[in-house]
Amino acid sequence: MSNERLKGKFLPETQKAISTSSDGPVFFQIYTDTKITNSNMFVEANEISKHTPITPSEVNELIVDSPEGTVIDYNHQRLIKLSSVVKWNDPKLRDTDSNVRQKARSFEEKVEEVNNNKELIDERVVASETVKSKSKKAKRDYRKTRKLIGLESKCEETGKKGTKDEPTEIHHDPREQDSPELAAEESSLSELLRSQHKNKHRNDNKPFNS
C-alpha cells in the first residue's frame, strides 16, 4: 500500500497528542495541506491491541487490507486513522465473550471522550462551515475545465455524453462525508452519468461490515 497520496494530504509533523485518561490510549490529531483545512485523529498501531480486543495478528491483516488513506508511516511511527479502528472494533461489541465486549466498549468510550473535546468540536464547526461552499466551487471549476478541453458533459467511465434525461453529475471519491478535507481537491472529483453516480453510492446506507 502506497502512502504517497496520503503524505500529500496529511502533514504528520503537525501531529498533536491528545490523551484521554491515565490508562487510555493517546490519540494524535494531524492536519492536512488541502484547500479545506481539516484534521483527522490517528492512533499508533501498536496501541490498538492494548486498548481494544483486536489481536495483533488481526491488526496486521486489517492494515494490509485497509484502503489508501488509512495508514501513515512517519518517524518510526505507524499511525492508523481512528475512524478505521472504530470500524474494526465495532464487531467486537457483539462478541459472545463478555470480556471482549467490555474491552471494546471501553475503547469506544475513550473515543467518545476525545470526540467531545471542546477544542476539537470548535475546530470541526469552523471547518464544516467551509466544506459545502468550497466543494460546490470545486465542482463548478471542474466542469469548466472539462468544457475547455472538449469533455463537457462526458462520462469519465462510459465515455458517453450526458443528455437531458441522463445528465452528468460530479462525483466525490472518497465521499465528502468521509473525507471533507478532500472535498475541494480536483483529484477526488470525476464526471459521471447520473445512473453511474447513483451506482457509486448504492452502498452508502449499508453497514460497513455487511
For each residue, the residues with C-beta under 8 A, 3 or more apart:
1: 64 66 68 71
2: 5 68
3: 6 7 71 72 73
4: 7 8
5: 2 8 9 68 69 187
6: 3 9 10 68 69 71 72
7: 3 4 10 12 72
8: 4 5 33
9: 5 6 32 33 34 69 181 182
10: 6 7 30 31 32 33 40 72
11: 14 30 31 32 33
12: 7 15 30 72 74 75 77 79
13: 74
14: 11 30 31 39
15: 12 28 29 30 42 74 79
16: 28 29 30
17: 26 27 28
18: 26 27 28 29 41 114 117 120
19: 24 26 27
20: 24 25 26 27 110 113 114
21: 24 110 113
22:
23:
24: 19 20 21 51 110 113
25: 20 43 47 50 51 107 110
26: 17 18 19 20 43 44 47
27: 17 18 19 20 41 42 43 82 114
28: 15 16 17 18 41 42 43 44 79
29: 15 16 18 39 40 41 42 120
30: 10 11 12 14 15 16 39 40 41 42 72 79
31: 10 11 14 37 38 39
32: 9 10 11 36 37 38 39 40 181
33: 8 9 10 11
34: 9 37 38 181 182 184 185
35: 134 138 184 185
36: 32 127 130 131 134 135 180 181 182 183 184
37: 31 32 34 127 130 181
38: 31 32 34 127 180 181
39: 14 29 30 31 32 123 127 181
40: 10 29 30 32 81 82 83 181
41: 18 27 28 29 30 81 82 83 114
42: 15 27 28 29 30 72 79 80 81 82
43: 25 26 27 28 47 48 79 80 82 85
44: 26 28 47 48 77 78 79 80
45: 48 59 63 71 78 79 80
46: 49 50 78
47: 25 26 43 44 50 51
48: 43 44 45 51 52 54 59 80 85 88
49: 46 52 54 55 56 59
50: 25 46 47
51: 24 25 47 48 103 106 107 110
52: 48 49 85 88 89 92 103 104 107
53: 89 92 95 99 100 103 104
54: 48 49 58 59 62 85 88 89 92
55: 49 58 59
56: 49 59 60
57: 60 61
58: 54 55 61 62 88
59: 45 48 49 54 55 56 62 63 88
60: 56 57 63 64
61: 57 58 64 65
62: 54 58 59 65 66 84 88
63: 45 59 60 66 70 71 78 80
64: 1 60 61
65: 61 62
66: 1 62 63 70 71 80 84
67: 70
68: 1 2 5 6
69: 5 6 9 81 174 179
70: 63 66 67 80 81 84
71: 1 3 6 45 63 66 78 79 80 81
72: 3 6 7 10 12 30 42 77 78 79
73: 3 77 78 79
74: 12 13 15 77 79
75: 12
76:
77: 12 44 72 73 74
78: 44 45 46 63 71 72 73
79: 12 15 28 30 42 43 44 45 71 72 73 74
80: 42 43 44 45 48 63 66 70 71 84 85
81: 40 41 42 69 70 71 84 85
82: 27 40 41 42 43 85 86 111
83: 40 41 86 87
84: 62 66 70 80 81 87 88
85: 43 48 52 54 80 81 82 88 89
86: 82 83 89 90 108 111
87: 83 84 90 208 209
88: 48 52 54 58 59 62 84 85 91
89: 52 53 54 85 86 92 93 104 107 108
90: 86 87 93 104 208 209
91: 88 94 95 209
92: 52 53 54 89 95 100 101 103 104
93: 89 90 101 104 105 108
94: 91 101
95: 53 91 92 100 101 104
96: 100
97: 100 101
98: 101 102
99: 53 102 103
100: 53 92 95 96 97 103 104
101: 92 93 94 95 97 98 104 105
102: 98 99 105 106
103: 51 52 53 92 99 100 106 107
104: 52 53 89 90 92 93 95 100 101 107 108
105: 93 101 102 108 109
106: 51 102 103 109 110
107: 25 51 52 89 103 104 110 111
108: 86 89 93 104 105 111 112
109: 105 106 112 113
110: 20 21 24 25 51 106 107 113 114
111: 82 86 107 108 114 115
112: 108 109 115 116
113: 20 21 24 109 110 116 117
114: 18 20 27 41 110 111 117 120
115: 111 112 120 121
116: 112 113 121
117: 18 113 114 120 121
118: 121 122
119: 122 123
120: 18 29 114 115 117 123 124
121: 115 116 117 118 124 125
122: 118 119 125 126
123: 39 119 120 126 127
124: 120 121 127 128
125: 121 122 128 129
126: 122 123 129 130
127: 36 37 38 39 123 124 130 131 180 181
128: 124 125 131 180
129: 125 126
130: 36 37 126 127 133 134
131: 36 127 128 134 135 176 180 183
132: 135 136
133: 130 136 137
134: 35 36 130 131 137 138 183 184
135: 36 131 132 138 139 172 176 183 184
136: 132 133 139 140
137: 133 134 140 141 184
138: 35 134 135 141 142 183 184 185 186 189
139: 135 136 142 143 170 189
140: 136 137 143 144
141: 137 138 144 145 186
142: 138 139 145 146 170 186 189 191
143: 139 140 146 147 152 170 191
144: 140 141 147 148
145: 141 142 148 149 186
146: 142 143 149 151 152 154 191
147: 143 144 150 151 152
148: 144 145
149: 145 146
150: 147
151: 146 147 154 191
152: 143 146 147
153: 161 162 167 168 191
154: 146 151 159 160 161 162 168 191
155: 158 159 160 161 162 168 191 192 193 196
156: 159 190 191 192
157: 190 192 193 196
158: 155 193 196
159: 154 155 156
160: 154 155 193
161: 153 154 155
162: 153 154 155 166 167 168 193 194
163: 166 167
164: 167
165:
166: 162 163 193 194 195
167: 153 162 163 164 193 194
168: 153 154 155 162 191 192 193 194
169: 191 192 193 194 197
170: 139 142 143 189 190 191 192
171: 189 190 191 192 196 197 200
172: 135 175 176 182 183 188 189
173: 188 190 200
174: 69 178 179 182 188
175: 172 178 179 201 204
176: 131 135 172 179 180 183
177: 180
178: 174 175
179: 69 174 175 176 182 183 188
180: 36 38 127 128 131 176 177 183
181: 9 32 34 36 37 38 39 40 127
182: 9 34 36 172 174 179 185 187 188
183: 36 131 134 135 138 172 176 179 180 188
184: 34 35 36 134 135 137 138
185: 34 35 138 182 188 189
186: 138 141 142 145 189
187: 5 182
188: 172 173 174 179 182 183 185
189: 138 139 142 170 171 172 185 186
190: 156 157 170 171 173
191: 142 143 146 151 153 154 155 156 168 169 170 171
192: 155 156 157 168 169 170 171 196 197 200
193: 155 157 158 160 162 166 167 168 169 196 197
194: 162 166 167 168 169 197 198
195: 166 198 199
196: 155 157 158 171 192 193 199 200
197: 169 171 192 193 194 200 201
198: 194 195 201 202
199: 195 196 202
200: 171 173 192 196 197
201: 175 197 198 204
202: 198 199
203: 206
204: 175 201
205:
206: 203 210
207: 210
208: 87 90
209: 87 90 91
210: 206 207
